Each structure stands twice: as structure tokens, then as C-alpha cells.
Amino acid sequence: MFTIFLRDNKQRIYRKLTTSDKIRAMHEFDTLVYRKDLDGHKIIAIMQYRNSLTIFHRFDVSTDHENHIRGKTKEIYKALALI
């Protein structure tokens, strides 16, 4: 089971989705990662699989930071054997 959500720096959860469909999970996570309206905010987009952290994106870091994964999700999905 995949869980995709946004979390702020106070550990509050926003827009949570749970699905067993990995294609939908990747699509929903990409949708969050590409939300430019969140850039600069202390918010993290998270995708978990079986309650284990799988991948996350920070909106409050520069584009060259390792936790800013916009444009890199396809390679990460391949590395995780999701595609």
C-alpha cells in the first residue's frame, strides 16, 4: 500500500492519499512535487510504501539540493524498481 501526502515543519499532514496502485501513486506524487505554489515553503511531499519512507521532496531548498527531486523522479522510480 502506497501513501502519498504533504507534511509541514510542524508534522501536520495535508492531502493524504492511500492506494495499492503504484502507477497512481507515482502520478499523485509527481503532481505534488511539481506544485510550484509550494516552492519556498517548509513543506515536504512524501511517498511511503508499506509504512516505510520511499521518497520525498523538499520545497524549501534550492534546485541543486539533494532533497529537491523535481525532474528526477523517473530515475528514482527506476532505482526503486517501480518502473
N, C-alpha and C positions, 0 to 999 in steps of 0.2 A: 504494500500500500504506500503510495506517494502522498506527501503532504507538502503543499506549497503555500507560503504566506509571507507577509511583510511583518517585520518586528522593529520597533523603535528602540532608542537607547534606554528606555525605562522598562524594557521587556514586554511592552504591550503588543498584542498580536492584532494585525489588520488583514482583511481579505484572505481568509484561510480557505483552502480547497483541499479535499482529500479525494483521491482517485486511485484505482488499480490500473488504469490505462496509462502506460508510460508515454505514449505519443501525446496524449492530452496533458500529462504532467509537464513534459518538455515545452509544449506550446504555452501553457499557462505561466511557467517560469520565465520563458523568453518575453512574454508580454509584460511581466513585472520588470525585468531587467532593462527593457527598452523604454520605460516610463521616464522621460526627460523632466517631467514636472517634479520628480523626487530628487533630482541632482542637487547636491549641496546639503541635503537633509541627513540627519543621523538616523538613517533607516537602512535595514538590510533585507534583501529578498533572499528567502531560504527555500531550498527543496530538500526534503528528507525522504528517505526510503526505509521503511520498516523502523521508524522512530530513530534513525541514525542520520546525522548530518551528512548530506551527499555533496551539496554545492551551495555557495552563497555569493551574493554580490553586494558590495557596499556602495551606497550612493554619495557618501560624504568624502570620498577620496579622489585623487586625481586619476586621469585615464591611464597613466603609466603604473599605477599601484597594482600589486599582485591580486588584490581583492576586488578590483574593478574589472569585471569579466565581460562587459558589453563587447560583442564582436568575437568572443572566444568560446561561446557556449557549445558550438558544434564540435570543436576539438575536445572539449571537456566531456561531452556526451560520449564521444568515441572512446576516450581514455577510460571512462566508467563502463564501457561495453553496453551502453543504452542504445546505440545505433551501430 
